[in-house]
Amino acid sequence: MLANISDNTVTLGGENVAKPLSNRRLVFAEHTISKKETLKFILSHYAYRTFMVVLYVLVSFLAVIDRFTTNHSPRQSFAITHDWGICQKTKLLNSGLEVISSACGGDYFCGSESDVAAHHGQLVKAVGDNWCLKEGPLSVKIFDILSRTSGRVIITTTTLIFLTISHCSWNHLASKKPCRKFLWNVKRDNLWLHKVGGRVIGVCTVIHVWSLLLPAIFDGYKNTLVTLNSFSWPAQISLGTQSIVTSNMTVNWGVDDIWRLFWMSLMFLCLFPLSRAYKVLQRNYTLAMWLHIGLGFGYFFDSWRRRSHPHVWLFNTPFFLWYLCDRIAAMTFYRHSEQEVFLIKLDENYQLLMWKLRPEMLPARQVCDIYKLRSNKRRFEFSHPFTVASNRAGALERPYGVHDPTWEGHKF
């Protein structure tokens, strides 16, 4: 049946059946998808992505709630309870008793007097009133909330960042039959998770370093630069005093605080966006990627070097080391080989690359595999992914029509 659509009428088979109609859009039939079908589609096509999002949000939520309630693992506990030698120092009490104290910082304590006495005033034991927030005006409490929340989210998101770019590990799992259906699109899902995680960690980091200005902006606290900073292992320049002193309405800034304010702002407001800018990637893909990776390493080291960040050592370092091992595997032995490549020039902008796989790599071959290619003469060049076609016969033949000047078809 033929349909003729004019500005005001629709004619089917020569018979006028409707008037007037909008000239913007005509819908002959509409297929509505139920919520159940939509949910089934998401779970079948985005099962891994959905699982990771739910897991990440849940872990981050529990980590933030813990920071305001149970505080299961305060920074003092690494020295006093967990016996981390790197976090231990001795402290002489007024009573003359020498006790183990924390060199890795301490979380704000507002427990009962008996809790203070039981642990010589060092270890958080219970939760006081008002979510155990710092004493002071509203701006101080908002700073405390933002600092704690962003700190915990940064820790969980850093783990997500390194986990989702360990591509060899995920690719190996996806090749196993029990995991194939669940991880069928794991590379694309991980890249999406990595991008979202990067934006979350950028927002949280900027909030984390700038929120210390709130008491000065809203309640007239005086910003003071503390120059007598001490160096502590691994590479922290310690403030040596409290950041906010409510009694004299002072906000103390150390060298590390000024540095992180500048460096984190430059990193997330300028350099990271620059490394992912389309024009930069188009002009020099290798330079943009190395800039992105270098910034990631720099960010992790800046968090890791601070002695007051033992949670980073505990929860982020294992995943960073996993990522390093994964990258080494990708660059050395995991589905990695050097082959002689035949180059056939198509025109000024395109060339055809052909090579023959080694016998040990044939079992893993599929119809349209993705290969990351890099010239062995350019060791620091970032490899480029290409989708290729495999010749099942195993013969390396020149394609028909490459040098035919009359050929007007598409060039592969």
VENUR-V134419 format. One record per helix or strand of 2 or more residues. SS is the DSSP state (H for helix, E for strand). FROM is the first residue (numbers start at 1). TO is the last residue. If there is no record, write none. Layout:
<<SS | FROM | TO> <SS | FROM | TO>>
This chain:
<<E | 3 | 5> <E | 9 | 12> <E | 15 | 19> <H | 35 | 45> <H | 47 | 68> <H | 75 | 80> <H | 85 | 87> <E | 88 | 92> <E | 98 | 102> <H | 113 | 118> <H | 130 | 132> <H | 138 | 163> <H | 167 | 174> <H | 177 | 180> <H | 186 | 219> <E | 222 | 225> <E | 230 | 232> <E | 236 | 238> <E | 244 | 245> <E | 250 | 253> <H | 255 | 275> <H | 278 | 283> <H | 285 | 304> <H | 310 | 315> <H | 317 | 332> <E | 342 | 345> <E | 351 | 354> <H | 359 | 364> <E | 370 | 373> <E | 384 | 387>>
